[in-house]
Amino acid sequence: MSSNRLLVPAIAASQFAPPFMVSGVAVALPSLGADLGAGATALSLVETLFLAASVALLLPAGRLSDAADKTTLYKAGLAAFALCSLAIGLVSSVPAILALRFVQGVAAAAVGAAGPAIVADAVPPERRGRAYGILIGAVYAGLTLGPIFAGMLVDLWGWRAVFLGGGAVVLALLMPIHLILRAAWRRPAARAVHLPSALLVIAALLALVGGAATLREGASGYGAMAAGLALLALFVFFQRRVAAPLLDVGLLAKNRVLGAALLVQWLLYCNAFGAVFLLSLYMQSVLGAAANTTGQVLAVSTLLMAAIAPAAGALADRLRPTLIASGGVAVVLASAVMAAFLGAGASLVQVALVLAVQGIGFAFFSSPNMATVMNAVPREASGIASALSATARSLGMVSGMLIVGALVSVNLGHEPVGADPARYIATMHTAFWILAGVTAAALTVSLLRIRGQSANS
């Protein structure tokens, strides 16, 4: 595997594509629906199926990347992602688009699990913070720029241009990536990926993500969430009793550094999507902001993440990564408390300030914590560690949406948000205080791990 200076920029460029497509596709959905006659449920599945597949396949993809060859899996994932995108831009069948989006999610899981693991194999521990800062900056840049460029493409050429353009860009990246990343495929052992374990975790995470995305449907959404939690508990129980587990539960129990980093990541990311969802509704339904203006204000957070994450990663290489990450958690906690005081008379500048503080906090947390996760495992486990990190992040977002969705459902039901702004504000305040409590728990765990490291040094 090449370790020259082009490796990290090459991985970062390709890591930009999946989040760019996720955020960009959201803008293209109304045009797609109008063109193909797709209803609201079908349009929601375009996003939900991709997200569910990309989360559910992370652990199997991580295990496969450790058992075989990370670079081959990474290139195959990128190629499949690009081809699915091009195919979606050419077909006119909604069921075909949904099937292709699911396959594209599987490809995104391979890219997400193998990419950071390739960096861990090639970059020494003392320089990983900066490397992961560049990768995470690219992810946030993709999330920020996706809606902007997708909006331009839809206005000029329609929704198909988003998929065709995105697929073409990823295909163009494949050649330099192929030259930079040398592959040496190893045929994995027959039991490298324990199939029953893989099927169990895939079913659990599909149910969790699908349930979180359909909470507004009521019983079906909550039923899927309950089934997902039950299957996840069964998966963990099962892993302790198989000879070749997909997830080494004993490793998490014994490796306190890894376990604490993943726990903090899960707790902190409860604040991510939940806050965006709440503030988006608040700006449009309470403050009367236009959708375009709301999007621009929401971009403040991801823009700051993209700008600051590389510097935060470099700082973590010089100082203790857990110290930098803990500072980031504290800043995110401050943003949740600030949001809990937003009222009917607040300005968009105040909302932007909350999002700016949140973005700065996540920027200082993400790359140092990622470096902590990857430095806590041996090289042969880097793929599963990368997958665990991405899974913890995704489950945190799902957990946050579950908290927010439950509060909105109980307090507002099917009533439009704008019908009773005071009730929505009260619900939002309650949600942010709960999210602040969860973030405070994350800060406590993060500070305790620093104390533990100091005691052992």
N, C-alpha and C positions, 0 to 999 in steps of 0.2 A: 504494500500500500504506500503510495507516495506521501511524503511528509513535507513537500516543498511549500513555499509560502502561498501558493495559489489554492491550497486545499480548503482552508477555512472560507475564503471568499466564494469558492465554487459551491460549497455546501450551503452557505448563506444565501446565495442567489437562488438556488433551487428550493430552499426552505421558505423563500418569499412567496412562491407560487400558490401552495394550497390555501393559506389564509387570505391571499389576494382574491382567489376564486370564491372562498366562502363568503366574504363580505361583499364582493362584487355581484355574485349571483343574487343576493337578496334584493339588489336594486333592479335586476333584470326580470324578476319574477312577475310583476304586473304586466309587462310587455309580453312575456311568454304566455301568461294566462289568457290575455286578450287574443293573441294570435292562434292558440291551439284550443281555446274554449275550456281551459282547465279551471276548476273551482278552487275555493280557498283551501279545502282539505288536501287536494292534489298538490297545490303549490307549497303547502307546509311540508308535505312529504319530500319534496325536492331537496329541502334543507335537512329535514330530520333523518332521512335515510342515509345521507352522506355522513352526518355527524355520528349517528349510531354505529355505522360500520367502521368509521375511523377510530372510534373509541373501543369498540368491542374486539377488534382484531389486534390491538396494540400488544397485549401480552404474548399471544401466539407469534406475532411477527418478531418481537424482541427475542424470544427463545430461539426461533429459527435463525435469526441473524447471528446469534452466538454459536449455534450448532453448525452452521454452514459458512457462508461468506457475506459479510455486511455490505461490501461494495456492490456485489452482484444483485443482492436483494434491493439495494437502494436504487440502482439503475433500472431494474425491472419495475419497481414501484413508480419511478418517474415516467418511464415509457408508457406504462398502463394508464397513469393519471392523464398524460397528454392525449393518448389515443381515445380515451373515454370522453375527454373534453371536446375533441374534434368530432367524434361521433354524435354527441348530444347536439352540436351545432348543425348537424346535417339531417337529423331525423325529425319527423313530425308526429310521432306517436307518444302520448304522455306515458303509457306504461313502459315503453322502451326507454324514455328519459329517466324514469324512476329506477329501472334496473341498472342503467349505466351509472347513475349517481351512486347506487350502492356499491358497485364494483370500483368506482372512483374513490369511495371512502376506504375500501380495502387497500387500494394502492396508497392512499394517504397514510394509512397506518404503517405500511412498510417504510415509507419515507420518514415518518415521524419517529419510528423506533430505531432505524438504522443510522440516520444522519448524525445525531449527537454522539452515538456510539463510535462512529468512524472518527470523529474529532477526538474523542477520549483516547482512542488507540494511537492517534498520530501526534497529539500535542502533549507535552509533559505536564504533570500536575501543577507546577508553579506558573504555567501560562494558560491554563484552561479557563480561568475566570474571564480574561479578555476575549478568548475565542468564543465562549458561550454568550458573552455580551454582544458580539457581532451577530451570532445566530439569532438570538432573541430580538435584537434590534431589527433584523430583517423580517422576522415574523410580524412584529408590531407595525413595521412599515407596510407590509402587505395588507394588514387589517385596515390601516389608515387610508392607503391609496386605492384599495379595491373599489369602494363606492364612488370615488371621484372619477376614475377612468371608466368604470362600468357605466356610469351615468352618461358620460360623453359618447361612449360606443353605442349605447341604446338609442340616444337621441339622433345619432348620425346614421346608423345602419341596422338598428333593431337588436333584439336579445341574442340572436345567433352570433353576433360579432363578439360578444363577451366570451362565449365558449370557444369559438374558432380562434380568436386572438390569444386567449390564455393557453390553449393547447399548442398553438404555433410557437409561442415564447418558450414553453417548457421543452418542446422538441428541439428548438434551437440551442437550449442549454445543454442538451444531452451529449453533444459531440465534445465540447471542451471538458465536461465532467468525465466522459469516457476516457479521455486522454490523461486527465489528472489523477483519477482514481483507478489504480491497478487492481483488477479482480483476480481471485484465485479460488474458484468455486470448489467447495468441499462437499461431497455428498453426505448429507446428515445421516446419522444413525437412524435405524428404523423407528426407534422410540424417542428421538430427539424432542419431538413435540407430542406429549401425551394427549391423544385424541379426545378421550372422554373429558379430560380437564379443559381442553381448548373449547369443546362444544358447550361445556357448562358455563365457563366464564363469558363466552360470546353471547349465550342466551341471557345471562344475568345482566350484562351491560347493555344489550339491545333493549331489554325490558326497562332498565333504569332510564336510559336516555330517551327512549320512546315515550315512557310514562311522563317524564319531566316536560317533554315537548307537547303533551296533550293533556296537561292538568286542567285546562279550561273545559275539557269535555266532561269533567266530573269523575264519576265512578270508574270509568275505563282507564283514565290516566292514573288515578290513585291505585287501582288494582294492578296495573302494570308495574308501578313503583314497588308495591308490596311484593309482587312476584319476583322482581329483580333483586330486592334485598334478601328474600328467602333463598334464591338461587346463589347469590353471592356468599351467604353464610354457609350453604352446602358446599360450595367450591372450596372455601377455606378449610372446612372440616375434612373434605376429601383429600386436600393437598398434604395433610399430615399423615395420610395412610397409604400413599402410593409410592412405588419405588423410584419413579422418575417424575417428580412433580413439575408442573408448569411454573409454579411459584413456590420457591423455597421459604415456607413460613418460618422455619427455624432460623434462616438467615436474618429475616427481619427482626425476630425476637432477640437474637444474639448481637446483631450489628446495630447498636443503639444510635450511632451517627446516621446511618441510612434511615432507620425507622423514624427518628425525630425529624429529619429533613422532609420526609414524605408526609408525615403528619402535619407539620407546619404548612406545607404547600397545600394540602387538602383543605385545611381550615381557612387559610388566607384567601384561596380562590373562591370560597363561598361569596366573597364580596364582589367578584368580578362582574359576571353577567347580571346578577341580581340588582346591583347598583345601576347598571346601564339601563335595564328594563324599567326600573322605578323612575329614574330621572328622565327617560325618554317620554314616558306617559305624563310625568309632571310638567315638563316644558310645553308639551303640545296641548294637554287637556286643562291645565290649571293656569299656566302663564300665557297661553294662546300663541305660542311660537309656531311658525311654519315648519313643515317636515324638513325642508332643505336647511333651515337655520338650526333646527335640532341636531341634524347630522353633523353640521360644522362644529357645534359646541361639543358634541360627544367625541369628535375626533381629537379634541385637545388632549385627552388622556393618552390615547394610543400614540399620538405624535410625540409627546414627551417621553413615553416609554422607548420609542424607537431612537430618539436622540440621545437619551441618557444611558440606556442599558450597556452599550460598549464601554463607556467610561466607568460605570459601576463595576463591570466585570474586571477591568484593568485594576481598579482600586482593590478589589478582592484578592488579586494576585500579590499585592504588597502588604495588605493587612489581613486579619483573620476573616475568612468569608462569612462565617456565622455572625460575626459582629456587624458587618455591612448589611447582611440579610435581616438581622433583627431591627436595625435602624429603619429599613424599608417597611417592615411590619408595623412599627410604631407610627410611621407616616400614614400608612393606609388606615390604621385605627383612627387617626386624627381626621381623615377625610370622612369616615363613616359618622363620627360625632358631629362634624360640621353639617353633613347632609340632614341629620336628625333635627336641625334647627331651621331648615328652609321652610318658609311659609308662603301664604298666598301673595304677599307683597314683595317677594324676592325678585331680583333681576337676573337676567341671563348671565351677567358678569359674575354674580355670586355662584351660580351653578357651574360656570366654567372654572371658577377658583376651586370648588370642591373636586371637580374632575382633574384639574391640574395637580392638586395635592395627591389624589389617588394615583395618577400616572407616575409621579415622581416616586411614590412609595413602591409600586410594583417594579419600576425600573431598578431600584436599588436592591430589591429582593430577588428577582428572577434569576439573573446570571450567577450571583454568588451562591444561591441555594442549589442551582443546577450543578455548579462546580463541586459543591459539597457532596451531592448525591453520587456523581461520577467518580470522585476521588475515594469514596467509601467502599468501592468494590474492586476486585481484581479485573484485569483486562478481559478475561474470558467471560465475565458476567456483565460487560458494559452494555450489551444489547438489551438485556432484561432490565437493567437499572434505568436505561433511557426510557423504556416502555413503562416502567413503574412510575417514573416522574410524570410522563404525559398522562397516564391514567389517573394519578392523584390530582393533577390539575383539572382534568375533565370532570372527575367525580365531584371536585369542589364546586365547579360551576353548576353541575346538576343539583347538588345539595342546596346551593344558594337559591336556585330557581324554585326548588321544592319549598323552601321556607317562604319565599316571596309569594309563590303561587297559592300556597295554602292560606296565607293572610288575606290576599286579594279575594280569593274565593269565599272565605268565611265572611269578610266585612263588606264586600261589594257585590258578590254573586254575579249575575248576568247584567247588572246595571251598568250603563256606560259611565266611564270615569268622569266625564264632564258634567254628568247629571247632579253630582253632589261633591264639588271640589273639597269641601271641608272634611268629608268622610275619607276621601282619598288621601288628603294630607295627613290625617290622623293615622291611617293605615301605613302610609309611607314612613312616618316617624317611628311607629312601632317596629317596622321591618328593619330600619337602619339601626335602631337600638339593639335589636337581636343580632344583626350582622356585626355591630360593634362588639357585642359580647363574645361572639365567635372569634373575632379578630384578636380580642384581648386574650382569649385562650391560646391562640396561635403565638402571641407575643410571650406569654408565660412559658410555653414549651421551648420557644426559641432562646429565651434568656436562660432557662435551666440547662440547655445543652452547652451554652457558653460556660456556665458555672462548672459543669461536669468536665469540660475540656481543660479549664484552668486547674481543677483539682488533680487531673491526671498528668499535667505538665510539670 
